[in-house]
């Protein structure tokens, strides 16, 4: 995958909405998870520091790859320019998680039951 690709991934975790940028987003090998690699954070060349981005940057410090549950993903966009990574509170009726779990082993269609 080319280093020119840039993806904006928006997902819900513990009642908060995360918006992160990454160079690689794939289905991965873990069933029900999206693999997000090579996270990108804004480089600070000025004295001004965005505390929201610094908080998410420190939360993902040292993370090479993260696996996000498929049902927590709200949106994945391929973008041309990087925005600011941020964490916001999930408010009101704008954000809703899908019912959990997506897959239940041993369901009614299981021939072993």
C-alpha positions as CSV (number, residue, x, y, z in Angstrom):
1,X,0.0,0.0,0.0
2,X,1.4,3.4,-1.0
3,X,2.5,5.8,1.7
4,X,0.4,8.4,-0.1
5,X,-2.8,7.0,1.1
6,X,-4.3,8.7,4.2
7,X,-7.4,7.5,6.0
8,X,-9.6,9.2,8.6
9,X,-11.0,6.7,11.0
10,X,-13.9,7.7,13.3
11,X,-14.9,5.2,15.9
12,X,-16.6,5.0,19.3
13,X,-14.9,3.8,22.5
14,X,-16.1,4.0,26.1
15,X,-18.7,6.7,25.3
16,X,-16.2,8.9,23.3
17,X,-15.9,9.5,19.6
18,X,-12.3,9.2,18.3
19,X,-11.1,10.7,15.1
20,X,-7.6,9.4,14.0
21,X,-5.6,9.4,10.8
22,X,-3.6,6.4,9.5
23,X,-1.7,5.3,6.5
24,X,-3.0,1.8,6.4
25,X,-6.5,0.4,7.2
26,X,-7.3,-3.3,6.4
27,X,-9.8,-5.9,7.4
28,X,-7.0,-7.8,9.1
29,X,-6.8,-11.4,10.2
30,X,-8.9,-11.2,13.4
31,X,-12.6,-11.8,12.7
32,X,-14.7,-8.8,13.3
33,X,-11.8,-6.3,13.7
34,X,-10.4,-3.6,11.5
35,X,-6.6,-3.3,11.6
36,X,-5.3,0.3,11.7
37,X,-1.6,0.8,11.2
38,X,0.9,3.7,10.9
39,X,-1.1,6.3,12.8
40,X,-0.3,9.9,11.8
41,X,-0.4,12.9,14.1
42,X,0.3,16.5,13.2
43,X,3.9,17.6,13.4
44,X,4.3,20.7,15.6
45,X,6.6,23.2,14.1
46,X,5.2,26.1,16.1
47,X,4.9,26.9,19.8
48,X,1.1,26.5,19.6
49,X,0.0,23.1,20.9
50,X,-3.5,21.6,20.6
51,X,-4.3,19.9,23.9
52,X,-6.9,17.7,22.4
53,X,-4.5,16.3,19.8
54,X,-1.7,15.9,22.4
55,X,-4.1,13.9,24.6
56,X,-4.9,11.4,21.8
57,X,-1.2,11.3,20.7
58,X,-0.2,10.3,24.2
59,X,-2.9,7.7,24.4
60,X,-1.6,6.0,21.2
61,X,2.1,6.6,22.0
62,X,4.1,3.5,21.2
63,X,1.2,1.8,19.3
64,X,2.3,0.3,16.0
65,X,-1.0,-1.3,15.1
66,X,-4.5,-1.2,16.7
67,X,-7.4,-3.5,16.1
68,X,-10.8,-1.8,16.3
69,X,-14.1,-3.8,16.7
70,X,-16.0,-3.6,13.4
71,X,-19.2,-2.5,15.2
72,X,-17.4,0.5,16.9
73,X,-16.4,2.0,13.5
74,X,-18.6,4.9,12.5
75,X,-16.8,5.9,9.3
76,X,-13.6,5.4,7.3
77,X,-12.7,8.0,4.7
78,X,-9.7,8.2,2.3
79,X,-8.6,11.8,2.5
80,X,-6.2,14.1,0.7
81,X,-5.2,16.2,3.7
82,X,-4.7,15.4,7.4
83,X,-6.9,17.1,9.9
84,X,-6.6,17.3,13.7
85,X,-6.9,14.0,15.5
86,X,-9.4,14.4,18.4
87,X,-11.5,12.8,21.1
88,X,-15.0,14.1,21.7
89,X,-17.9,13.1,24.0
90,X,-20.6,11.1,22.2
91,X,-23.6,13.3,22.7
92,X,-27.3,12.9,22.0
93,X,-28.8,10.9,19.2
94,X,-26.1,11.6,16.6
95,X,-24.0,8.6,17.5
96,X,-25.4,5.1,18.0
97,X,-23.6,1.9,18.4
98,X,-24.8,-1.2,16.6
99,X,-26.2,-4.0,18.8
100,X,-23.6,-6.2,20.3
101,X,-22.6,-8.9,19.6
102,X,-22.6,-9.1,15.9
103,X,-21.7,-12.8,15.8
104,X,-22.9,-15.3,18.3
105,X,-21.4,-18.8,18.0
106,X,-23.7,-21.8,18.5
107,X,-26.8,-20.0,17.1
108,X,-30.0,-21.6,16.0
109,X,-28.5,-22.5,12.6
110,X,-25.6,-24.5,14.2
111,X,-25.8,-28.2,13.0
112,X,-24.1,-29.3,16.2
113,X,-27.0,-28.3,18.4
